[in-house]
Amino acid sequence: MERRVNHVRKALGTKIRSLRKERGWSQEALGERSALSGKFIGEVERGEKSISVDSLYRVSVALKIALRKLIDLPARPQ
């Protein structure tokens, strides 16, 4: 089960990083826009930290993307 959680955490972090970079923002800039720290954004992007639903919502608002689209991740390959 832990591997699945790690996969989800890493996939979500990769998606957040991609969307942030599309906008030309630093981790600190996304952190400011979402009322989170840039350090925490980096940890989430690297899959090191889990992120709460509340914080995910803040990130989605900052990125101007629907929360459901932010968490729409590909199925894990078998």
C-alpha positions in Angstrom: 0.0 0.0 0.0 2.8 2.4 0.8 4.1 2.2 -2.8 0.7 3.3 -4.1 0.7 6.2 -1.8 4.2 7.2 -2.9 3.1 6.9 -6.5 0.2 9.2 -6.0 2.3 11.7 -4.0 4.9 11.8 -6.7 2.4 12.0 -9.6 0.6 14.9 -7.9 3.9 16.7 -7.2 4.9 16.3 -10.8 1.6 17.7 -12.0 1.9 20.7 -9.7 5.5 21.4 -10.8 4.5 21.2 -14.5 1.5 23.6 -14.1 3.7 26.0 -12.0 6.5 26.0 -14.6 3.9 26.5 -17.4 3.1 29.8 -15.7 6.8 30.7 -15.2 6.4 30.8 -11.4 9.0 29.9 -8.8 8.1 27.6 -5.9 8.1 30.7 -3.8 5.7 32.5 -6.1 3.2 29.6 -6.0 3.6 29.5 -2.3 2.8 33.1 -1.9 -0.3 32.8 -4.2 -1.6 29.8 -2.3 -0.6 31.0 1.2 1.8 28.2 1.6 5.6 28.2 1.9 7.8 27.8 -1.1 9.7 25.2 0.8 6.5 23.2 1.3 5.7 23.5 -2.4 9.1 22.1 -3.2 8.6 19.2 -0.8 5.2 18.4 -2.4 6.6 18.6 -5.9 9.3 16.1 -5.0 6.8 13.8 -3.4 8.4 14.1 0.0 5.4 15.5 1.7 1.7 14.8 1.6 -0.6 17.7 1.0 -4.0 18.2 2.6 -7.2 18.8 0.6 -7.4 22.3 2.0 -3.9 23.1 0.7 -4.6 21.4 -2.6 -7.6 23.6 -3.0 -5.4 26.7 -2.3 -2.9 25.5 -5.0 -5.7 24.9 -7.5 -7.1 28.4 -6.9 -3.7 29.9 -7.3 -3.1 27.9 -10.5 -6.6 28.8 -11.7 -7.4 25.2 -12.4 -10.4 23.1 -11.0 -9.4 21.0 -8.1 -10.8 17.9 -9.9 -8.5 18.5 -12.8 -5.5 19.0 -10.5 -6.1 15.6 -8.9 -7.0 13.8 -12.1 -3.9 11.6 -12.2 -3.1 8.8 -14.7 -3.6 5.2 -13.4 -0.5 3.6 -12.2 1.0 1.3 -14.8 0.9 -2.4 -13.7 
